[in-house]
Amino acid sequence: MDKIAHRFDRVITQVLLIVGMVLISIQTITLIWEMGKGIYKRFSESGLSYDPEHGKTTIVLFFNVLLALEILETVKAFAKSHEVKIRIILIVCLIAVSRKVLMLDLGESEPMGEVAVAALIVAFSLGYFLVTRRFSQDKKINDDDNTE
């Protein structure tokens, strides 16, 4: 039974990786297409003047690709060692919250929503800092043990 579960786990991981790669490829092509359209539209309408609305779609697509890449990295890390890499998950969370911040419309956002997003950013950043600090301390202890 353990052999079947292991094989099932490998098949599902491979399917997730393939689906993720297809999704990332489609999103990257869409990103390039939207960026080209945005640049053409900006130059044809307003020349070199900057309008934040022209780049909003491109930035959101960029963060979608980045988020999908990090999720794919999480699946690969889990497939190799069957451990959940908390640092990768915290990075995914930070990217997702950053994407949310970029999508906020400052004119129509609620103050409590902004406070909640800020609290998420602080919590995930602090968590990442603490996990990274603990990881580096553990690595230093292991390196010291190996040199003796």
C-alpha positions as a Markdown table, in Angstrom:
| # | Residue | x | y | z |
|---|---|---|---|---|
| 1 | Met | 0.0 | 0.0 | 0.0 |
| 2 | Asp | 2.9 | 2.3 | 0.8 |
| 3 | Lys | 4.3 | 1.8 | -2.7 |
| 4 | Ile | 0.9 | 2.7 | -4.3 |
| 5 | Ala | 0.7 | 5.9 | -2.1 |
| 6 | His | 4.2 | 6.9 | -3.1 |
| 7 | Arg | 3.5 | 6.4 | -6.8 |
| 8 | Phe | 0.2 | 8.3 | -6.5 |
| 9 | Asp | 2.1 | 11.1 | -4.8 |
| 10 | Arg | 4.7 | 11.2 | -7.6 |
| 11 | Val | 2.0 | 11.3 | -10.3 |
| 12 | Ile | 0.0 | 14.0 | -8.7 |
| 13 | Thr | 3.2 | 16.1 | -8.2 |
| 14 | Gln | 4.1 | 15.7 | -11.8 |
| 15 | Val | 0.6 | 16.7 | -12.9 |
| 16 | Leu | 0.7 | 19.7 | -10.7 |
| 17 | Leu | 4.1 | 20.7 | -12.1 |
| 18 | Ile | 3.0 | 20.3 | -15.7 |
| 19 | Val | -0.2 | 22.3 | -15.1 |
| 20 | Gly | 1.8 | 25.0 | -13.3 |
| 21 | Met | 4.3 | 25.2 | -16.2 |
| 22 | Val | 1.4 | 25.5 | -18.7 |
| 23 | Leu | -0.2 | 28.2 | -16.6 |
| 24 | Ile | 3.0 | 30.1 | -16.2 |
| 25 | Ser | 3.7 | 29.9 | -19.9 |
| 26 | Ile | 0.2 | 31.2 | -20.8 |
| 27 | Gln | 0.5 | 34.0 | -18.2 |
| 28 | Thr | 3.9 | 35.0 | -19.5 |
| 29 | Ile | 2.7 | 35.2 | -23.0 |
| 30 | Thr | -0.3 | 37.3 | -21.8 |
| 31 | Leu | 2.1 | 39.5 | -19.8 |
| 32 | Ile | 4.2 | 40.2 | -22.9 |
| 33 | Trp | 1.2 | 40.8 | -25.0 |
| 34 | Glu | -0.4 | 43.2 | -22.5 |
| 35 | Met | 2.9 | 45.0 | -22.0 |
| 36 | Gly | 3.2 | 45.5 | -25.7 |
| 37 | Lys | -0.4 | 46.8 | -26.0 |
| 38 | Gly | 0.2 | 49.1 | -23.0 |
| 39 | Ile | 3.3 | 50.6 | -24.4 |
| 40 | Tyr | 1.7 | 51.2 | -27.8 |
| 41 | Lys | -1.4 | 52.7 | -26.1 |
| 42 | Arg | 0.7 | 54.9 | -23.8 |
| 43 | Phe | 2.8 | 56.3 | -26.7 |
| 44 | Ser | -0.2 | 56.8 | -29.0 |
| 45 | Glu | -2.4 | 58.5 | -26.4 |
| 46 | Ser | 0.0 | 60.5 | -24.2 |
| 47 | Gly | 3.5 | 60.2 | -25.5 |
| 48 | Leu | 6.1 | 59.9 | -22.8 |
| 49 | Ser | 3.9 | 61.2 | -20.0 |
| 50 | Tyr | 3.3 | 58.7 | -17.2 |
| 51 | Asp | -0.1 | 57.4 | -16.3 |
| 52 | Pro | -0.3 | 54.7 | -13.6 |
| 53 | Glu | -3.4 | 53.1 | -15.1 |
| 54 | His | -1.4 | 52.1 | -18.2 |
| 55 | Gly | 0.8 | 49.8 | -16.2 |
| 56 | Lys | -1.6 | 48.4 | -13.7 |
| 57 | Thr | -2.7 | 45.3 | -15.8 |
| 58 | Thr | 1.0 | 44.6 | -16.6 |
| 59 | Ile | 2.1 | 44.7 | -13.0 |
| 60 | Val | -0.8 | 42.5 | -11.8 |
| 61 | Leu | 0.1 | 39.9 | -14.5 |
| 62 | Phe | 3.8 | 40.1 | -13.5 |
| 63 | Phe | 2.9 | 39.3 | -9.9 |
| 64 | Asn | 0.6 | 36.5 | -11.1 |
| 65 | Val | 3.6 | 34.9 | -12.9 |
| 66 | Leu | 5.9 | 35.5 | -9.9 |
| 67 | Leu | 3.3 | 34.0 | -7.6 |
| 68 | Ala | 2.8 | 31.0 | -9.8 |
| 69 | Leu | 6.6 | 30.4 | -10.0 |
| 70 | Glu | 6.9 | 30.4 | -6.2 |
| 71 | Ile | 4.0 | 28.0 | -5.9 |
| 72 | Leu | 5.7 | 25.8 | -8.4 |
| 73 | Glu | 8.9 | 26.0 | -6.4 |
| 74 | Thr | 6.9 | 24.9 | -3.3 |
| 75 | Val | 5.5 | 21.9 | -5.1 |
| 76 | Lys | 9.1 | 21.0 | -6.3 |
| 77 | Ala | 10.5 | 21.4 | -2.8 |
| 78 | Phe | 7.8 | 19.2 | -1.3 |
| 79 | Ala | 8.3 | 16.6 | -4.0 |
| 80 | Lys | 12.0 | 16.3 | -3.2 |
| 81 | Ser | 11.9 | 16.1 | 0.6 |
| 82 | His | 8.3 | 15.8 | 1.6 |
| 83 | Glu | 8.8 | 18.8 | 3.9 |
| 84 | Val | 6.8 | 22.0 | 3.7 |
| 85 | Lys | 9.4 | 24.8 | 3.3 |
| 86 | Ile | 7.9 | 27.5 | 5.4 |
| 87 | Arg | 10.2 | 30.2 | 3.9 |
| 88 | Ile | 8.9 | 29.5 | 0.4 |
| 89 | Ile | 5.3 | 29.6 | 1.7 |
| 90 | Leu | 6.0 | 32.9 | 3.5 |
| 91 | Ile | 7.5 | 34.4 | 0.3 |
| 92 | Val | 4.4 | 33.3 | -1.6 |
| 93 | Cys | 2.2 | 35.0 | 1.0 |
| 94 | Leu | 4.2 | 38.2 | 0.7 |
| 95 | Ile | 4.0 | 38.2 | -3.0 |
| 96 | Ala | 0.2 | 37.6 | -2.9 |
| 97 | Val | -0.2 | 40.5 | -0.4 |
| 98 | Ser | 2.0 | 42.7 | -2.5 |
| 99 | Arg | -0.2 | 42.0 | -5.5 |
| 100 | Lys | -3.2 | 42.9 | -3.4 |
| 101 | Val | -1.6 | 46.2 | -2.5 |
| 102 | Leu | -0.9 | 47.0 | -6.1 |
| 103 | Met | -4.5 | 46.3 | -7.0 |
| 104 | Leu | -5.9 | 48.6 | -4.3 |
| 105 | Asp | -7.8 | 51.6 | -5.6 |
| 106 | Leu | -6.8 | 54.4 | -3.2 |
| 107 | Gly | -9.9 | 56.4 | -3.9 |
| 108 | Glu | -12.4 | 53.6 | -3.0 |
| 109 | Ser | -10.6 | 51.5 | -0.4 |
| 110 | Glu | -11.8 | 51.0 | 3.2 |
| 111 | Pro | -9.5 | 52.1 | 6.0 |
| 112 | Met | -10.0 | 48.8 | 7.9 |
| 113 | Gly | -9.1 | 46.8 | 4.8 |
| 114 | Glu | -5.9 | 48.8 | 4.4 |
| 115 | Val | -5.1 | 48.2 | 8.1 |
| 116 | Ala | -5.7 | 44.4 | 7.6 |
| 117 | Val | -3.4 | 44.3 | 4.5 |
| 118 | Ala | -0.7 | 46.2 | 6.5 |
| 119 | Ala | -1.1 | 43.8 | 9.4 |
| 120 | Leu | -0.6 | 40.9 | 7.0 |
| 121 | Ile | 2.5 | 42.4 | 5.5 |
| 122 | Val | 4.0 | 42.9 | 9.0 |
| 123 | Ala | 3.0 | 39.4 | 10.1 |
| 124 | Phe | 4.4 | 37.7 | 7.1 |
| 125 | Ser | 7.6 | 39.8 | 7.1 |
| 126 | Leu | 8.2 | 39.1 | 10.8 |
| 127 | Gly | 7.5 | 35.5 | 10.3 |
| 128 | Tyr | 10.0 | 35.3 | 7.4 |
| 129 | Phe | 12.6 | 37.2 | 9.4 |
| 130 | Leu | 12.2 | 34.8 | 12.4 |
| 131 | Val | 12.2 | 31.7 | 10.3 |
| 132 | Thr | 15.3 | 32.9 | 8.3 |
| 133 | Arg | 17.0 | 33.8 | 11.5 |
| 134 | Arg | 16.3 | 30.5 | 13.1 |
| 135 | Phe | 17.5 | 28.7 | 9.9 |
| 136 | Ser | 20.8 | 30.6 | 9.9 |
| 137 | Gln | 21.3 | 29.9 | 13.6 |
| 138 | Asp | 20.6 | 26.2 | 13.1 |
| 139 | Lys | 23.0 | 26.1 | 10.1 |
| 140 | Lys | 25.7 | 27.9 | 12.2 |
| 141 | Ile | 25.3 | 25.4 | 15.0 |
| 142 | Asn | 25.6 | 22.5 | 12.5 |
| 143 | Asp | 28.6 | 24.0 | 10.9 |
| 144 | Asp | 30.3 | 24.4 | 14.3 |
| 145 | Asp | 29.5 | 20.8 | 15.2 |
| 146 | Asn | 31.1 | 19.6 | 11.9 |
| 147 | Thr | 34.3 | 21.6 | 12.4 |
| 148 | Glu | 35.0 | 20.1 | 15.8 |
